[in-house]
C-alpha cells in the first residue's frame, strides 16, 4: 500500500507508518508537493493507486466527483499532538486496513 500524507498532518507520520506498519508512506513535503492543489494531489495519488491520509474534507468531495482511486483515510480528530495521532493509528490501523479493502473512504475518529 502506498500512502500520501496531506499537509495538515505531520510529515513525520510517513516515517512512523513505514516503520510500524511496513507501508510506503510519503509526505507531500518529501514529494516536493506541499504547494500543490488538492486536485493535483488527488490526480497524483490516482496515478500511483495510492491512499491519501488527510484531514481535508475536500478530498471526500473529489472522491465523490471523480471516483477511486485514490482511496481516502479521513482523519476527523481535531487538533492533537503527534504522539496522540500515533497512538490512535496504532490502535485503529488493522481496522482501517480491513475497512479500506471494501470501502473508498475510511474515517478515523478518536
N, C-alpha and C positions, 0 to 999 in steps of 0.2 A: 504494500500500500504506500502510495506517495501522498504526503500531506503538505499543504501550503498554509503557513501560519500568517494570518492577516495582521495588519499594522496595529490594531488595538491591543494585541497580545504581545507579551514579551518575546523578543527573538530567541531568548534562552530556552523557551519551550521546545524549540526544534531539537536542541541537544538532549533535553530531558526525554523527549519522546523517542529519539533514536536510541538512547542508552537503555531506557527502561522497557520499551515495547518492541524494539527491533524493527521499526518502520523507518522509511525515508521521510524525513520531515525537514522542510526548508522554510526559513523566514523570508518575508519579502525583502528584508534588508540584505540577506545573503544573496538573494536572486537579483539584487540591484533593481527592484521593482517597487520600492517603498513610495514612489511618487506616482505610481500607475493608478489609473481609474479602476473602479470596481469591474467594469465591463472588460477591461484589458486583463485584469487578474482572472476573471471568470473564463475568458477565452483561453488564457494560458493554461489554467487548470484543466479545461476541457481538452486541450491538445495533448496533455500528459495523462489524461484519465485519472486525475488527482482528486483528493478530497480537500476542500477549503475549511479550515477551522477559523471561525470568525465570531465577533460579537455584533456584526453589522447586519441588520435586518434586510438591507438592500440585496444581499446575496439570495435571500429567500425569494424576493421579487424576481431576480434574474433567473433563478431556477424555475419558477412558475412560468416565466415568459419563454425561455429557451430550452428547458429540459435538462436532463442529466446525460452525460457527466458535465460538470463535476457533481459529486455529492457534497453535502454541507453538514459539518458539525457546527451547530449554532449554540454558542455559549451565552446563556441569559443570566448568568451570575453578575451582579453589579460589580462595582469597584472592589477589588480584592487583592490580597498580596500574591506574589508569585508562589510562595510556599503553599498557600491555601489552594491555589489553582492546581498545583502539582498533586496535592492530597486528593482533591476532587477527581482528577484524572486517574490517579491510582485506584481509587475506589470504584470508578464507573467505567474504566476502559474496556473491560471484557463485554459488558452490556452494550456499550457504544458500538463496538465492532460487530456484535451479534445483530444489533438493530440496523447497522449500515448494510448488512448483507441483503436486507429486504426492503430498505427504505432509502429515499434520496436525501432526507433531512433527519438528523438526529439532534434533538435539543438536550443540552446539559444544563440542568438547574442544580442548585445546591441542595 
